[in-house]
């Protein structure tokens, strides 16, 4: 089964969790080496600018999920 069978979620909270997963998978696909990601984690985990950029990526992915769900129609 695909790691992304659908963008459809039951609730906005599930949609936000999916947005986080999309963001994390983008990093994993871009840098597939687990050890390399582990070595870099400290660099961005303690950098306010990096954390702000992560929030922006998640927000963009959340917009995508929200649109796919028609903003969790009535």
VMD Tcl script that builds the backbone (N, CA, C; Angstrom):
set m [mol new atoms 222]
animate dup $m
set s [atomselect $m all]
$s set {name element resname resid chain x y z} {
  {N N UNK 1 A 0.842 -1.190 0.000}
  {CA C UNK 1 A 0.000 0.000 0.000}
  {C C UNK 1 A 0.881 1.247 0.000}
  {N N UNK 2 A 0.439 2.246 -0.695}
  {CA C UNK 2 A 1.131 3.520 -0.780}
  {C C UNK 2 A 1.143 4.216 0.584}
  {N N UNK 3 A 2.182 4.986 0.845}
  {CA C UNK 3 A 2.209 5.761 2.086}
  {C C UNK 3 A 1.216 6.919 2.025}
  {N N UNK 4 A 0.713 7.215 0.806}
  {CA C UNK 4 A -0.250 8.306 0.633}
  {C C UNK 4 A -1.418 7.819 -0.222}
  {N N UNK 5 A -2.315 7.064 0.390}
  {CA C UNK 5 A -3.436 6.544 -0.400}
  {C C UNK 5 A -4.455 7.615 -0.795}
  {N N UNK 6 A -4.506 8.724 -0.029}
  {CA C UNK 6 A -5.492 9.757 -0.312}
  {C C UNK 6 A -5.152 11.029 0.460}
  {N N UNK 7 A -5.607 12.148 -0.059}
  {CA C UNK 7 A -5.513 13.408 0.682}
  {C C UNK 7 A -6.782 13.666 1.492}
  {N N UNK 8 A -7.773 12.814 1.343}
  {CA C UNK 8 A -9.048 12.999 2.025}
  {C C UNK 8 A -8.918 12.574 3.484}
  {N N UNK 9 A -9.344 13.444 4.388}
  {CA C UNK 9 A -9.331 13.150 5.818}
  {C C UNK 9 A -10.700 13.477 6.403}
  {N N UNK 10 A -10.982 12.891 7.550}
  {CA C UNK 10 A -12.295 13.081 8.176}
  {C C UNK 10 A -12.417 14.425 8.888}
  {N N UNK 11 A -11.316 14.929 9.406}
  {CA C UNK 11 A -11.369 16.154 10.203}
  {C C UNK 11 A -10.193 17.071 9.845}
  {N N UNK 12 A -10.303 18.337 10.202}
  {CA C UNK 12 A -9.168 19.238 10.004}
  {C C UNK 12 A -7.924 18.773 10.783}
  {N N UNK 13 A -8.119 18.239 11.976}
  {CA C UNK 13 A -6.971 17.763 12.756}
  {C C UNK 13 A -6.242 16.633 12.026}
  {N N UNK 14 A -6.995 15.699 11.476}
  {CA C UNK 14 A -6.377 14.639 10.675}
  {C C UNK 14 A -5.686 15.238 9.451}
  {N N UNK 15 A -6.275 16.260 8.884}
  {CA C UNK 15 A -5.669 16.941 7.744}
  {C C UNK 15 A -4.347 17.592 8.107}
  {N N UNK 16 A -4.289 18.177 9.295}
  {CA C UNK 16 A -3.047 18.805 9.746}
  {C C UNK 16 A -1.969 17.749 9.975}
  {N N UNK 17 A -2.361 16.623 10.565}
  {CA C UNK 17 A -1.407 15.520 10.758}
  {C C UNK 17 A -0.888 15.026 9.405}
  {N N UNK 18 A -1.761 14.972 8.417}
  {CA C UNK 18 A -1.340 14.563 7.081}
  {C C UNK 18 A -0.375 15.593 6.488}
  {N N UNK 19 A -0.635 16.869 6.727}
  {CA C UNK 19 A 0.267 17.915 6.237}
  {C C UNK 19 A 1.666 17.755 6.837}
  {N N UNK 20 A 1.733 17.413 8.104}
  {CA C UNK 20 A 3.023 17.169 8.743}
  {C C UNK 20 A 3.704 15.968 8.098}
  {N N UNK 21 A 2.925 14.911 7.856}
  {CA C UNK 21 A 3.502 13.719 7.227}
  {C C UNK 21 A 4.029 14.037 5.823}
  {N N UNK 22 A 3.271 14.810 5.065}
  {CA C UNK 22 A 3.734 15.212 3.734}
  {C C UNK 22 A 5.065 15.957 3.829}
  {N N UNK 23 A 5.175 16.838 4.795}
  {CA C UNK 23 A 6.392 17.622 4.975}
  {C C UNK 23 A 7.568 16.729 5.362}
  {N N UNK 24 A 7.323 15.802 6.268}
  {CA C UNK 24 A 8.386 14.893 6.702}
  {C C UNK 24 A 8.820 13.969 5.573}
  {N N UNK 25 A 7.870 13.506 4.799}
  {CA C UNK 25 A 8.205 12.612 3.684}
  {C C UNK 25 A 9.008 13.359 2.617}
  {N N UNK 26 A 8.745 14.637 2.436}
  {CA C UNK 26 A 9.526 15.416 1.468}
  {C C UNK 26 A 10.991 15.448 1.881}
  {N N UNK 27 A 11.240 15.619 3.173}
  {CA C UNK 27 A 12.618 15.626 3.663}
  {C C UNK 27 A 13.240 14.241 3.476}
  {N N UNK 28 A 12.488 13.212 3.821}
  {CA C UNK 28 A 13.005 11.839 3.706}
  {C C UNK 28 A 13.313 11.483 2.253}
  {N N UNK 29 A 12.466 11.906 1.336}
  {CA C UNK 29 A 12.686 11.615 -0.082}
  {C C UNK 29 A 13.859 12.431 -0.639}
  {N N UNK 30 A 14.017 13.652 -0.123}
  {CA C UNK 30 A 15.102 14.508 -0.576}
  {C C UNK 30 A 16.448 14.037 -0.024}
  {N N UNK 31 A 16.456 13.604 1.247}
  {CA C UNK 31 A 17.678 13.095 1.875}
  {C C UNK 31 A 17.364 11.707 2.446}
  {N N UNK 32 A 17.516 10.655 1.635}
  {CA C UNK 32 A 17.133 9.309 2.064}
  {C C UNK 32 A 18.073 8.673 3.092}
  {N N UNK 33 A 19.216 9.271 3.370}
  {CA C UNK 33 A 20.180 8.720 4.316}
  {C C UNK 33 A 19.768 9.062 5.756}
  {N N UNK 34 A 19.315 8.051 6.501}
  {CA C UNK 34 A 18.872 8.273 7.882}
  {C C UNK 34 A 19.966 8.900 8.742}
  {N N UNK 35 A 21.191 8.414 8.584}
  {CA C UNK 35 A 22.300 8.941 9.385}
  {C C UNK 35 A 22.554 10.415 9.078}
  {N N UNK 36 A 22.503 10.773 7.820}
  {CA C UNK 36 A 22.720 12.176 7.446}
  {C C UNK 36 A 21.638 13.058 8.053}
  {N N UNK 37 A 20.386 12.611 7.974}
  {CA C UNK 37 A 19.300 13.403 8.576}
  {C C UNK 37 A 19.509 13.537 10.075}
  {N N UNK 38 A 19.945 12.459 10.705}
  {CA C UNK 38 A 20.194 12.494 12.142}
  {C C UNK 38 A 21.300 13.476 12.515}
  {N N UNK 39 A 22.356 13.519 11.718}
  {CA C UNK 39 A 23.455 14.448 11.978}
  {C C UNK 39 A 23.008 15.902 11.816}
  {N N UNK 40 A 22.117 16.157 10.886}
  {CA C UNK 40 A 21.672 17.533 10.628}
  {C C UNK 40 A 20.595 18.009 11.600}
  {N N UNK 41 A 19.949 17.077 12.264}
  {CA C UNK 41 A 18.797 17.434 13.109}
  {C C UNK 41 A 19.142 18.526 14.122}
  {N N UNK 42 A 20.286 18.406 14.764}
  {CA C UNK 42 A 20.668 19.414 15.756}
  {C C UNK 42 A 20.819 20.801 15.174}
  {N N UNK 43 A 21.258 20.874 13.922}
  {CA C UNK 43 A 21.435 22.176 13.273}
  {C C UNK 43 A 20.122 22.928 13.147}
  {N N UNK 44 A 19.072 22.238 12.718}
  {CA C UNK 44 A 17.807 22.951 12.525}
  {C C UNK 44 A 16.926 22.937 13.766}
  {N N UNK 45 A 17.108 21.972 14.632}
  {CA C UNK 45 A 16.273 21.889 15.835}
  {C C UNK 45 A 16.523 23.050 16.790}
  {N N UNK 46 A 17.684 23.669 16.680}
  {CA C UNK 46 A 18.039 24.774 17.562}
  {C C UNK 46 A 18.156 26.095 16.814}
  {N N UNK 47 A 17.500 26.185 15.668}
  {CA C UNK 47 A 17.590 27.382 14.840}
  {C C UNK 47 A 16.178 27.912 14.594}
  {N N UNK 48 A 15.886 29.077 15.139}
  {CA C UNK 48 A 14.540 29.646 15.024}
  {C C UNK 48 A 14.114 29.836 13.572}
  {N N UNK 49 A 15.031 30.264 12.713}
  {CA C UNK 49 A 14.688 30.464 11.298}
  {C C UNK 49 A 14.311 29.142 10.634}
  {N N UNK 50 A 15.047 28.082 10.938}
  {CA C UNK 50 A 14.736 26.773 10.372}
  {C C UNK 50 A 13.369 26.280 10.840}
  {N N UNK 51 A 13.078 26.474 12.112}
  {CA C UNK 51 A 11.786 26.031 12.644}
  {C C UNK 51 A 10.635 26.830 12.040}
  {N N UNK 52 A 10.861 28.125 11.816}
  {CA C UNK 52 A 9.840 28.942 11.164}
  {C C UNK 52 A 9.604 28.460 9.744}
  {N N UNK 53 A 10.669 28.107 9.035}
  {CA C UNK 53 A 10.527 27.610 7.665}
  {C C UNK 53 A 9.769 26.289 7.637}
  {N N UNK 54 A 10.003 25.438 8.628}
  {CA C UNK 54 A 9.265 24.178 8.725}
  {C C UNK 54 A 7.771 24.471 8.873}
  {N N UNK 55 A 7.448 25.429 9.717}
  {CA C UNK 55 A 6.033 25.792 9.910}
  {C C UNK 55 A 5.404 26.273 8.610}
  {N N UNK 56 A 6.160 27.003 7.812}
  {CA C UNK 56 A 5.647 27.487 6.530}
  {C C UNK 56 A 5.386 26.328 5.573}
  {N N UNK 57 A 6.275 25.345 5.546}
  {CA C UNK 57 A 6.087 24.185 4.675}
  {C C UNK 57 A 4.855 23.396 5.108}
  {N N UNK 58 A 4.704 23.191 6.407}
  {CA C UNK 58 A 3.527 22.470 6.904}
  {C C UNK 58 A 2.258 23.243 6.557}
  {N N UNK 59 A 2.285 24.559 6.714}
  {CA C UNK 59 A 1.111 25.377 6.392}
  {C C UNK 59 A 0.738 25.256 4.921}
  {N N UNK 60 A 1.729 25.257 4.047}
  {CA C UNK 60 A 1.463 25.093 2.613}
  {C C UNK 60 A 0.842 23.729 2.339}
  {N N UNK 61 A 1.394 22.692 2.956}
  {CA C UNK 61 A 0.819 21.355 2.770}
  {C C UNK 61 A -0.584 21.270 3.354}
  {N N UNK 62 A -0.831 21.958 4.467}
  {CA C UNK 62 A -2.174 21.951 5.051}
  {C C UNK 62 A -3.171 22.629 4.114}
  {N N UNK 63 A -2.754 23.689 3.444}
  {CA C UNK 63 A -3.634 24.336 2.457}
  {C C UNK 63 A -4.009 23.353 1.359}
  {N N UNK 64 A -3.056 22.569 0.902}
  {CA C UNK 64 A -3.308 21.574 -0.139}
  {C C UNK 64 A -4.320 20.540 0.344}
  {N N UNK 65 A -4.111 20.031 1.544}
  {CA C UNK 65 A -5.028 19.022 2.097}
  {C C UNK 65 A -6.416 19.631 2.303}
  {N N UNK 66 A -6.470 20.851 2.813}
  {CA C UNK 66 A -7.764 21.505 3.037}
  {C C UNK 66 A -8.524 21.670 1.729}
  {N N UNK 67 A -7.829 22.066 0.674}
  {CA C UNK 67 A -8.493 22.215 -0.617}
  {C C UNK 67 A -8.991 20.868 -1.133}
  {N N UNK 68 A -8.203 19.824 -0.947}
  {CA C UNK 68 A -8.627 18.485 -1.384}
  {C C UNK 68 A -9.876 18.033 -0.638}
  {N N UNK 69 A -10.050 18.530 0.572}
  {CA C UNK 69 A -11.205 18.166 1.397}
  {C C UNK 69 A -12.312 19.207 1.327}
  {N N UNK 70 A -12.217 20.095 0.359}
  {CA C UNK 70 A -13.195 21.186 0.229}
  {C C UNK 70 A -13.438 21.865 1.577}
  {N N UNK 71 A -12.339 22.086 2.291}
  {CA C UNK 71 A -12.367 22.747 3.597}
  {C C UNK 71 A -13.361 22.065 4.546}
  {N N UNK 72 A -13.350 20.733 4.529}
  {CA C UNK 72 A -14.174 19.892 5.391}
  {C C UNK 72 A -15.636 20.318 5.345}
  {N N UNK 73 A -16.138 20.081 4.143}
  {CA C UNK 73 A -17.526 20.457 3.843}
  {C C UNK 73 A -18.498 19.929 4.885}
  {N N UNK 74 A -19.506 20.727 5.080}
  {CA C UNK 74 A -20.580 20.555 6.026}
  {C C UNK 74 A -20.888 19.199 6.457}
}
mol reanalyze $m
mol bondsrecalc $m
mol representation Tube
mol addrep $m
